[in-house]
Amino acid sequence: MNWKDEWKWLAGFVAGFFLLYFLPVGHARFDGALTEALELAKWYTREHVVLCLIPALFIAGGISAFVSQASVMKYFGARANKFLSYGVASVSGTILAVCSCTVLPLFAGIYKRGAGLGPAIAFLYSGPAINVLAIVLTARVLGFQLGAARALGAVVFSVVIGFAMHFIFRHEEAAKAAAQADLPEPEVKRPLWQTSLYFAAMAAVLVFANWAEPEPSDTFFHAVYQAKWTLTAAAAIGLWVMLNTWFGADMKRLVISAVPAVLLAFFYGEMPILSFSAGFIGLSWALNSSGEGELKDWFSASWDLSKQIFPLLIGGVLVSGFLLGRPGHEGVIPGAWVAWAVGGNSFWANFFASIVAAFMYFATLTEIPILQGLLGSGMGKGPALALLLAGPALSLPSMLVLKSVMGVKKTAVYVALVVVMSTFSGMFYGAFF
């Protein structure tokens, strides 16, 4: 018998016993925090799983199935042109209106296909941080200066943090570059423009389905919002045609898979999530029943990522809701403590804002009304910027997933870089504005 292992079991039993024995059930703060954890998980499941997470998982699976490892390495690999790879990664968020959790499957897809750590991290940060609509809304609601500082800071952060991660883990990256140099030139099955259009259609489904309602005065964004489901359907039809024409998907299976989605859209147009769900269920069936090959690999890769990411995300959302609650609702940590701690422009205020933002889950655009309320309660402008730079790019759920994708050490360094840079950026901004 290994007594060291047995003592670990005993310690776990004792800790569990005392945790349950002294569980403060019946206390308003604790019971309310439990409710908030479940409410946040319920809200996340309703608003983000079908419309955000599932399309992102299919895109990530498509990267694994249709994009060769050498192709990823050509543009994002350890030996790739740094100006091109960091330049593309740092502005990717202008196209993908995703949150810190939705970007994870996309990051995992390119990272596992051989992307260099630096460009992959730049993409990971910029995806949720440089959302055009969020930048515009920040400038409109919170002021032009804060909106401009957020946009500039997000682009600079993505590049600096990416380079920092590359430098810190440069020995691993050098070994990866050496290994990639020996890989043979891959066989190209279809022109690059066909693969690019396929991913553009998938990205369009993700972006338009999640297009948030802007202010009516924002004419262009409001017009897109009014037509969001028409644009989503057009992108889906384009994808359907490409799968048959270029990827060899069986026409009969595609037609059968599309019928439920079309009928639900016609009879229950006021509930687009039903049609959206039916569409992805049908697509999954069509891919999984297509026999061996790229289409089956696409479904398998998406499913493997789902098993890896989804449980950690939901667990992280529950913990985040328990600790910090939802916008306008408190968790076990009183909101007054947060408002009190982020007043002024001290190092502590900016650091605290960065830490809280890093662990709290922010859906796309929700950070703006939260900040509006905190600024009204006395929050300093420096801590406000720190929250804007750390919050959308990080969350407790995303940290748990990142740990499983790139390990504890890299995840800890990435989180530390985001928190530290957000803190000092907030102090610098607060000193001048």
SESE-927009 format. One record per residue: x, y, z of N, C-alpha, C in turn; residue in one letter. Coordinates in pm, whole numbers, plus 50000, padded with zeros to 5 digits. Each point is the difference from the previous one (the first is absolute). Layout:
% SESE-927009
XYZXYZXYZA...
% end
This chain:
% SESE-927009
500854987950000499155012150000500885012550000M499685009349910500755012549993499355010150095N500645002050117499395008550102499915014649956W500925004249912499935013849951498695002549926K499614990649915498745001449927498804998950093D500124991150101498894998250093499775012550084E501095006750038499865012350077499305010949917W500265000049870499315009649912498504997349999K499644987049993498584996650006499385004350133W500714997350110499485003650131499845015150013L500995007649951499915014650005498815004949919A499764993749885498865003849919498684997250069G499914988350065498784996650074499745009950113F501065003350075499855009350114499595013849950V500665004849892499665013249945498565000249952A499584989349931498624999449953499004999750114G500344992650106499114999350116499785013850062F501105007250028499865013150063499365010149908F500264998749869499365009149905498494998550005L499534987649995498574997550004499405002950138L500774997150105499495001950137499735014850028Y500915008649954499875014350029499445007949880F499414993049903499445006749884498925009950045L500135012749963499075010250051498665000349926P499394988449984498704999649935498985007250088V499175008249938499015007750075500395014550016G501305003149984500445014050004499675006649867H499465011850008499525006849878501105001749897A501205003950044501105002449907500394987049928R500114989150075500404987249942498924994549908F498775000450044498914994849917499845008249873D500165013250016499925008649882501114997249902G501214997150051501144996949913499764987049923A499414990150068499664987549930499005002549888L499015008450030499015003449897500665007049882T500925009250030500705007349894500844990749914E500644990150064500804990449924499134992549900A498834995650045499104992749912499375009149895L499685012450041499415009549904501005003449889E501285002150038501005003349899500234988349906L500044987750056500174988249915498814998349907A498795002550053498804999249917500045010349888K500365012350035500075010849900501064996849895W501184995250045501074996949905499564988949905Y499354989850055499554988849918498995004649896T499075008650041498975004749907500555009449894R500885008950041500415010949910501264997049919E500844990950049501314998849937500354986149949H499424989650055500414986749958499624997349854V498735002049966499534996949865500505010249899V499905012850032500325010449903501495003049990L500744998150109501435003550000500914987850003C499834991950104500984989350024499964989249893L498814995549961499914989349901500565004349864I499665011949946500665004149875501525000950013P500475005050116501445001150020500654986250002A499344990250061500534986450003500064993949860L498985002849918500024995049863501115006749918F500225012950023501095006849929501344994050041I500174997950132501254994150048500194986049945A498934992049996500094986749940500335000649853G499465010249931500325001849859501455003349977G500595007850092501445003049989500794987050005I499624991150091500704987250015499834991249877S498805000249941499714990849890500445005249864A499845013049975500185005349865501245008649981F500635004050111501205008349988501194991650040V500944998649911501164991750029500875006650106S500754991650070500905005150104501025009549939Q500504996549883501005008549937499425013649961A498715000349962499385012749963499885009250121S499624994350115499945008150122501385005250035V501004991449989501365004050036500565010649904M499524999949876500495009749902499655014250043K498825001850061499555013350037500095002850150Y499914989550084500015002150145501064991850072F500784992049928500954991050063501195007250059G500824992250070501175005850068501005005849900A499984995449875500935005049898499345010049905R498755003550026499265008849909500515014450008A499665007749897500325014249999499305006950117N500795005750090499445005550124499075011849973K500365008449905499155011649971498634995449952F499984989949912498734995049948499204993050109L500634990850073499264992050097499455008650114S500825008750056499525008550110499045010649950Y500245005049878499105010049945498604994649980G499894988049941498694993949978499344996550133V500764994050091499444995650128499525011850084A500715011249994499685011250089498725007349962S499524998349877498775006949959498874990149971V500184987550039498994989849970498675002950068S500055006950113498765003050073499085009549927G500525007349902499135008949924499014992149915T500324987349973499124991449920499174991050089I500614994450106499324990550087499475007050125L498705001950008499405006250118499734989150104A501084995550064499904988850093500415004350140V499604991850099500395002550138501214991450034C500485001250125501214993050040499854985049995S498774994950008499784985549996499814995049857C499305007749918499734995749863501284999349917T501005008350030501244999949923500854987850030V499734993050112500864989050042500094988549899L498874995349945500144989349900500825004349879P499875012649959500775004949886501485000350032L500335004750121501395000150045500564985850006F499224990950060500454986250011500234993849862A499145003749904500134994549865501315003749934G500365013050002501245004049933501234996250082I499884999950133501164996550084500374985449983Y499004991349997500274985749985500444996549858K499755008849904500454997449863501415005349975R500635005550104501405003949986500275014950001G499005008350028500245014550006501005003150110A500845009949976500945004450102499265005550121G500614998850117499345004550122499695014949995L500945007949952499805014549996498815004349916G499964996349870498845003749918498694994050051P500054987750052498784993950053499485007850120A500885004550087499605008050117499485013649956I500655006049900499505012849947498584998549949A499744989049930498654997149952499054997750117F500444992550101499184997250117499575012750071L500935009650014499665012450069499145009149913Y500365001349873499335009849915498584995949964S499754986649993498684995349959498875006750074G499974999450134498925006550073500265014750032P501255004649987500345013550048499765010949897A500074996649870499945010549897498724998649918I498924997650068498694999549936499595014249958N499795002149870499725013549950498775006150067V498944992250011498785005250061500245003750146L500794991950071500295003050140500815012950013A500955001949909500815012250002499135012349975I499144999049899499115011249967499055003050116V499434989650058499065002050111500725005650122L501224995850025500795005550111500205014949982T500375004049879500225014249973498715008050015A498884994449957498725007050006499485001350143R500084989150076499424999750134500955005650106V501274996349989500965003550105500935011449961L499895004749877500835011149957501014996149895G500315009449911500924997349889501394996350049F500485006950104501354997350049500164985650047Q499024995250076500084986350051499854989949886L499135003049903499854991149885501274999249917G500635011549975501255000149923501124993050076A500075002350131501034993450081499804984950001A498754995750003499734985649996500444993949868R499685006649889500374994849868501514999349984A500695010850035501465000449987500654989950094L499524999850125500574990850097499824985549960G498864996449944499734986149963500944995349889A500225008449899500914996249891501434998750052V500445010050077501364999750054500184988050093V499014997750086500084988850095500184986749927F499224997849896500044987049933501404997349945S500635010249942501344998349944501044998550111V499955008850099501004999750108499914987050080V498794996050035499844987750077500434988049918I499675000149869500444989149913501514999049993G500685011449980501465000149997500594995850135F499385004650109500504996450133499904985050024A498864994049962499854985550016501014992549914M500245005049879500994993749912501395000750063H500355011550058501335001750060500164991350124F498994999850086500094992450125500164985149972I499284995249897500074985849966500774997949869F501045008149979500735000049874500714986749973R500434993050106500704987449977499034989549944H498784999650053498994990949946499635003849857E499905013049975499665004549866501104997049900E501285000950046501114996649911499984985249963A499674991650099499894985749972498854997149905A498895007250017498854998249911500365004449858K500725011249988500405004849867500924990049931A500924994150077500904990149942499244987749952A499014995850079499204988449960499165003049877A499485012349991499175003749887500805000949870Q501305002750012500835001349881500124986949924A499804988950071500164986849938498704994649940D498905007350016498734994949950499945001349847L499494990149931499915000749853498925009749955P500115004649877498985008849943498714992049983E498875005050052498784992149996499374999749861P499234989549976499244999249876498775009050011E499815008649901498895009550003498794993749932V498904998250073498824993449945499085009549927K500075012850036499145009849934500685013650007R499625009449913500625013350002499775007250132P500935008650035499915007550125498745008550006L499565005449885498855008850000498734992450037W499914987249966498834992150038499964997750151Q501134996250057500064998250144499745013150073T500505011049946499795013250063498535003849999S499314997649888498585003149993499194991250095L500404987550015499324991050093500095005450142Y501205004250043500155005550135499315013550013F499985007749891499305012950005498504997950022A499434989749937498584997050019499724995850144A500864991650057499844995850139500135011850094M501005008749975500185011850084498815009449989A499425001149879498845008749981498804994950081A499804986850003498924994350081500215003750146V501234998750049500315003350139499805014850030L500515008549912499955014550025498585005449991V499284996949893498675005949982498984994450098F500114987350036499064994250096500125006550137A501185005750029500245006050131500115015249994N499525005849892500095014649984499075006750101W500595007550092499225006250107499295012649950A498905003250065499225011849959500735012750042E500335008649904500685012650032498985011250022P500525011750024499135011850008499425002949861E498735004249993499395003049869500785010549920P500735008750070500765010449930501204994449925S500474987950038501084993649927499394993249877D499835007549895499204995749885500484986849940T501304999049973500514988049935499814987750087F500465000850126499904988550090498554996350026F499135010050004498584997250023499394993149878H500425004149881499494993649878500444985349994A501254997550039500474986150004499194992050102V499715006250114499224993150103498614996349949Y499385009149927498674997449947500004988149902Q501124998249932500084989349899500854988250047A500274998950131500964990250050499624985649964K498724996550011499624986249974499954997049850W499705010149920500074998349854501454997749958T500925007950057501424998449969500534986650051L499534995850118500424987050054499544988749909T498735000849955499474989749910500754999949868A500335011849947500755000649873501374993350014A500675002650113501304993850024499864984850012A498934995550068499774985650016499724993249866A499235006749914499734994549866501284999249919I500835010550010501294999849931500874988450047G500004997650131500764988850055499454986749947L498704998849996499324987949950500424997049856W500035010449916500404998249860501474996049991V500865006450078501434996749997500254985650042M499294995450103500214986450048499684989749892L498995002849923499654990749891500945001449881N500305012349962500755002449877501494997250016T500595004550110501454999350016500474988950093W499164996450097500454990550102499374986149984F499154998349900499474986949969498924994950093G499335008850072498914995750088498834995049916A499344989550047498894994049927498815009649996D499495002649880498905009549982498764995550076M499674987049993498804995050066500075002350151K501154996950061500155002050144499925014850037R500585008649917499955014450027498575005249995L499234995249903498615004349988499204995550122V500174987350038499284994850117500395007650126I501295003050015500465007050120499485014350008S499735006149883499575013949998498495001750019A499214989649971498545001250005499485004450137V500414993650112499485004350130500335014650031P501215004349966500385013950028499135009849921A499744996849874499175008749915498575000650053V499434988550036498624999750051499875007650131L500974998450089499965007150128500155015049979L500835003949903500165014349971498705005849943A499284992049922498765004849939498875001150102F499864989950087498874999750094500325006650135F501285000350037500385005850129501135010149981Y499765009249907501005010149970500335009050116G499065001350096500255008650115500944993350101E500304987149979500934992750086501114994149914M500905008349950501024995249905500944989650059P500094999450132500914990250061499574985749967I498684997949977499524986749963500524995949863L499875008949904500504997249866501514998549999S500675008550078501454999750009500464986650056F499344995450106500354987250061499774988449903S498845000349933499684989349904501024999649887A500465011849959500995000649893501304993150037G500475002250122501264993950041499834985250033F498824996250048499744985750020500004992849864I499335006149903499984994249865501384999449938G500795010650018501365000149946500834989050065L499844998450132500744989450070499654986349944S498724997549976499584987249944500574998049860W499935010449918500494999049862501504997049998A500765006550088501444997850003500344986350056L499324996250108500334987450068499604987849919N499055001549908499544988649920500614999949861S501025008149979500565001349865501124990249973S500294991150096501104990549980501345006050036G501064992349978501335004950033500425011249905E500785009350053500475011049918499975013150075G500165011049926500105013350061498755003750079E498824997049945498775004150065499834992850134L500284987250003499944992550127501065005350097K501185003349949501065005650085499575013450058D499275007849921499515013150047499104998050122W499044991249988499104997650113500774994550121F500914990549977500744993850109500855010350074S500665008949925500835010250064499155009750082A498845003949946499105009050074499484993350127S499674987249990499484992850115501074998350109W501244997149959501094998850097500235013150074D499955011249928500155013050065498845002850094L498804995849962498835002050085500164993050134S500494987649995500184992450123501085006150088K500985006349938501085006150077499615013450060Q499265007949925499775014050037498715002250077I498894994049955498695003550055499884997550151F500404988450053499864998050145500785010350083P501215003449954500805009950073499365013749995L499435003649884499345012949988498825001250096L499134990050001498825000650085500425000250148I501004991950036500495000350138500555013650037G500755006149909500545013350027498935010650011G498964999049917498895009650007499284998950134V499814987750049499364998150130500805006550112L501324997750000500855005850103500025015249990V500115005149876500015014549980498715006350049S498864993849969498725005250047499884999550151G500514989550062499944998850146500825010950068F501185002949946500875009950063499575014349971L499685003149874499815013849960498605003149948L499164989749981498645002549956499925004349855G498835005749965499765005149866499915015250005R500015006649884499805014549999498715003850071P500135008450105498835004350076499614990650112G500724988850014499724990350106501324995850065H499984998350129501234997150073500174985250025E501274995750003500344986650043500405000250146G500894990950037500414999450140500895011950036V500655006149900500815012050024499135012249978I499765008350102499135011749985500505009749894P499095004949917500365009549897500545012950057G499575003850119500485012350063501514999350026A500494988050030501434998550020500775003349872W499444995449887500655002649872500005014949969V498825006450015499905014449972500935008050090A500104996050128500875007250094501474998349962W500344988349951501414996949976500555006249873A499145004449907500505004949871499825015149984V499835007150108499955014649992501405005849988G500125011749940501305006449985500844993549892G501315002450006500894994849896501264993850061N499894994650119501154993950066500364986849933S501194995150032500414987049950499024989350045F499595000650125499084989950054498675000149925W499475012149972498715000949932500074993849860A501075003249928500164994549865500274984950003N500824995850094500304985850012498754992150038F499225005350093498794993150043499004999149885F499865010949923499104999949885500444989549899A501304998849977500524990249905499754985750048S500234997650129499814986650056498534995849992I499115008850046498574996949998499534997749857V500455008749907499604998849860500514987049940A501224995950040500594987949944499224987550040A499414999950118499294988250047498515000449970F499435011749984498575001049974499714997149853M498874993949972499634997249862499215011849943Y500495005449887499305010649929499584994849864F498714999549973499574997649863500295012549918A500034998549867500305011349914499035011550027T500535011750025499295012750023499475001850143L499954989450082499445001750134500915007950092T501305000849965500905007650085499685014949999E499325004749894499755014449987498955004850100I498824993950010499065004450104500524997850141P500814989550021500594997950133500915011750035I500835003949905500915011250024499255013150018L498935001749925499205012150013499505001650143Q499544988950059499545000450138501135002250098G501154993649977501145001650091500575014149993L500065005949880500485013849988499075009550073L498704997149993499045008250074500134998650150G500604988850045500184997650143501365004650049S500775006649914501285005550044501234992949948G499844990949908501174993049946500875009749920M501324999050015500925008549925500094996049855G500415009349914500114996949857501144990349971K501065000650078501104990649982499564985650025G499404997150118499484986650022498954995849897P499235009749947499014996749897500684994549876A501095006549957500744995049885500644986550031L500524998550121500604987150039498964988949989A498785002750042498944990049990499674996949855L499975010349915499694997949858501084992049929L501255001250044501094992949934500174985850052L499664997750126500174986650058498734991649991A498835006550013498754992750012499574992049878G499845006349884499524992449884500954988949957P501315001450027500974990349952500194988250093A499575001150124500214989450098498734997450079L499924988150057498944996550095500434987150066S499404997150114500334987450067499714987949911L498854999649930499784988649910501084998649894P500435011449941501024999249896501344995250057S500325004050123501254995450061500014984850015M498884994450042499924985550019500214992749868L499435005449893500184993749869501435001749950V500565012050016501365002449955500994990650070L499754997350127500864990750074500034986449933K498864995549949499954986949936500605000249860S500075011949938500525001049863501515002049998V500515009350083501445003049993500734998450132M499334994750103500684997050125499905011250102G500324996450124499875009450112500975011649987V501264997049967501045010349999499705011049898K499704996149878499735010049896498735007950033K498994993150052498765007050036500255010350109T500784996250102500295009250110500785012149951A500964997849911500785011349947499125009249917V499144994349917499085008049918499095008650087Y499404994050102499115007350090500775011150071V501214996950047500805010050070500355011749909A500344997149874500335010749906498795009249976L498844994049981498795008149977499705008750122V500084994250119499685007650122501015011250023V501284997049986501045010050025499925011349899V499874996749872499935010449897498735008350014M498874993750034498765007550022500145009550117S500674995450106500195008450119500795012649967T501144998549936500855011649972499425008749889F499294994149905499325008149898498925008550064S499254994250094498995007650072500605011550078G501114997450068500675010750077500475011249908M500584996349885500495010049905498855008349946F498924993349960498845007149946499375009050106Y499844994750123499385007850106500815012350040G501324999249982500855011450036499805011749904A499604997249876499865010649901498555004049977F499054990950030498605003049973499144998750125F
% end
